[in-house]
């Protein structure tokens, strides 16, 4: 009963957990260093997203339970905007075509990371499946205009900056 008293209800508890998940994600993404290679940085943000999910898989699942409102919806949006800013930097640096929509490419990048994180944290795929991120992100970024010879090393370097941990079964 103490938990319900503090949070008001089960819905209040769930809402607070979702918010905590996005707060932790924003902190994890903010900790990713910005370098002179924006494609590397974009991949590093994806690796940080995945590491966040694998560190607390139960909290990660709660984050995306849209049946409960967030206290601060801007916190969830901010996670995506880290990616948008990296795409904008890559466009400015000439790594992506000028007509690439930063929000669209950021969303596509997030989809790759979220798909892998969801499938590995819930168990259908083993942790070895995380290795698919590098070729998928490389293909996505090449389709956005990056040079293939430059793209793969950038993605590999960025993905390796925050090596994904094994799933934690205890939150």
C-alpha positions as CSV (number, residue, x, y, z in Angstrom):
1,X,0.0,0.0,0.0
2,X,2.9,2.4,0.7
3,X,3.8,2.3,-3.0
4,X,0.3,3.1,-4.1
5,X,0.1,5.9,-1.5
6,X,3.3,7.5,-2.8
7,X,2.4,7.2,-6.5
8,X,-1.4,7.5,-6.1
9,X,-2.2,4.3,-7.9
10,X,-0.8,1.6,-10.1
11,X,-1.2,3.9,-13.0
12,X,0.8,6.5,-11.2
13,X,3.6,4.0,-10.5
14,X,3.7,2.9,-14.1
15,X,3.7,6.5,-15.3
16,X,6.7,7.3,-13.0
17,X,8.5,4.2,-14.2
18,X,8.1,5.2,-17.8
19,X,9.4,8.7,-17.0
20,X,12.4,7.2,-15.2
21,X,13.2,5.1,-18.2
22,X,13.3,8.1,-20.5
23,X,15.3,10.2,-18.0
24,X,17.9,7.4,-17.8
25,X,18.0,7.2,-21.6
26,X,18.5,10.9,-22.0
27,X,21.4,10.8,-19.5
28,X,22.9,7.9,-21.4
29,X,22.6,9.7,-24.8
30,X,23.9,12.9,-23.3
31,X,27.1,11.1,-22.2
32,X,28.0,10.1,-25.7
33,X,30.9,12.3,-26.8
34,X,30.7,14.4,-29.9
35,X,33.5,14.0,-32.3
36,X,34.5,15.4,-35.7
37,X,32.8,12.3,-37.3
38,X,29.0,12.8,-37.1
39,X,28.3,9.3,-38.6
40,X,30.4,7.7,-35.9
41,X,28.5,9.8,-33.3
42,X,25.2,8.6,-34.8
43,X,26.2,5.0,-34.4
44,X,27.5,5.7,-30.9
45,X,24.1,7.1,-30.0
46,X,22.5,3.9,-31.2
47,X,25.0,1.8,-29.2
48,X,24.2,3.9,-26.1
49,X,20.5,3.4,-26.7
50,X,21.0,-0.3,-26.9
51,X,23.2,-0.4,-23.8
52,X,20.5,1.5,-21.9
53,X,17.9,-1.1,-22.9
54,X,20.2,-4.1,-22.0
55,X,21.1,-2.6,-18.6
56,X,17.5,-2.5,-17.5
57,X,15.4,-4.6,-19.8
58,X,12.2,-4.5,-17.6
59,X,12.4,-0.7,-17.4
60,X,13.0,-0.5,-21.1
61,X,9.8,-2.5,-21.8
62,X,7.8,-0.2,-19.5
63,X,9.2,2.9,-21.3
64,X,7.2,2.0,-24.4
65,X,3.9,1.0,-22.8
66,X,1.9,3.8,-24.4
67,X,-1.1,2.9,-22.2
68,X,0.2,5.2,-19.6
69,X,1.0,8.9,-20.0
70,X,4.4,10.4,-19.4
71,X,4.8,13.1,-16.9
72,X,7.1,14.9,-19.3
73,X,6.6,13.8,-22.9
74,X,9.4,16.2,-24.0
75,X,11.8,13.8,-22.3
76,X,10.9,11.0,-24.8
77,X,11.2,13.5,-27.7
78,X,14.6,14.6,-26.5
79,X,16.0,11.1,-27.0
80,X,15.0,11.2,-30.7
81,X,16.4,14.8,-31.0
82,X,19.9,13.6,-30.0
83,X,19.8,11.5,-33.2
84,X,18.2,14.3,-35.3
85,X,21.1,16.7,-34.3
86,X,23.7,14.1,-35.3
87,X,22.0,13.6,-38.7
88,X,22.0,17.4,-39.1
89,X,25.7,17.5,-38.4
90,X,26.3,14.7,-40.9
91,X,24.4,16.7,-43.6
92,X,26.4,19.8,-42.8
93,X,29.6,17.9,-43.0
94,X,28.6,16.6,-46.5
95,X,28.3,13.0,-45.3
96,X,24.6,12.8,-46.1
97,X,22.7,14.2,-49.1
98,X,21.3,17.7,-48.7
99,X,17.7,16.5,-49.2
100,X,17.9,13.9,-46.4
101,X,15.2,14.7,-43.8
102,X,17.0,14.6,-40.4
103,X,13.9,13.5,-38.5
104,X,13.2,10.7,-41.0
105,X,16.7,9.4,-41.0
106,X,16.9,9.6,-37.2
107,X,13.7,7.7,-36.9
108,X,15.0,5.0,-39.3
109,X,18.1,4.8,-37.2
110,X,16.2,4.5,-34.0
111,X,14.0,1.8,-35.5
112,X,17.0,-0.3,-36.1
113,X,18.3,0.1,-32.6
114,X,14.9,-0.3,-31.0
115,X,14.1,-3.4,-33.1
116,X,17.4,-5.1,-32.0
117,X,17.0,-4.0,-28.4
118,X,13.4,-5.3,-28.2
119,X,14.2,-8.6,-29.8
120,X,17.2,-9.3,-27.7
121,X,15.9,-8.0,-24.3
122,X,12.7,-10.0,-24.7
123,X,14.6,-13.1,-25.7
124,X,13.5,-14.2,-29.2
125,X,17.0,-13.3,-30.5
126,X,20.3,-14.1,-28.8
127,X,22.8,-11.3,-27.9
128,X,24.9,-12.3,-30.9
129,X,22.1,-10.8,-33.1
130,X,23.3,-7.3,-32.0
131,X,26.2,-7.7,-34.5
132,X,23.6,-7.0,-37.2
133,X,23.5,-3.4,-36.2
134,X,26.7,-2.4,-38.0
135,X,25.7,-3.7,-41.5
136,X,22.1,-2.4,-41.1
137,X,23.2,1.1,-40.0
138,X,26.0,1.2,-42.6
139,X,23.4,0.3,-45.4
140,X,21.0,3.0,-44.0
141,X,23.7,5.7,-43.9
142,X,25.1,4.8,-47.4
143,X,21.5,5.1,-48.7
144,X,21.5,8.6,-47.2
145,X,24.6,9.5,-49.2
146,X,27.6,8.5,-47.1
147,X,30.6,7.1,-48.9
148,X,30.7,3.3,-48.4
149,X,34.5,3.3,-47.8
150,X,34.1,5.9,-45.1
151,X,30.8,4.8,-43.6
152,X,31.6,1.3,-42.4
153,X,34.6,2.3,-40.3
154,X,32.6,5.2,-38.8
155,X,29.8,3.0,-37.9
156,X,32.1,0.3,-36.5
157,X,34.0,2.9,-34.4
158,X,30.8,4.5,-33.1
159,X,29.1,1.2,-32.3
160,X,32.3,0.1,-30.4
161,X,32.3,3.2,-28.2
162,X,29.5,1.9,-26.0
163,X,29.8,-1.8,-26.2
164,X,26.4,-3.4,-25.6
165,X,26.3,-5.3,-22.3
166,X,24.7,-8.7,-21.8
167,X,21.0,-8.4,-20.9
168,X,20.5,-8.0,-17.2
169,X,17.7,-10.1,-15.9
170,X,17.3,-8.2,-12.6
171,X,16.2,-4.5,-12.6
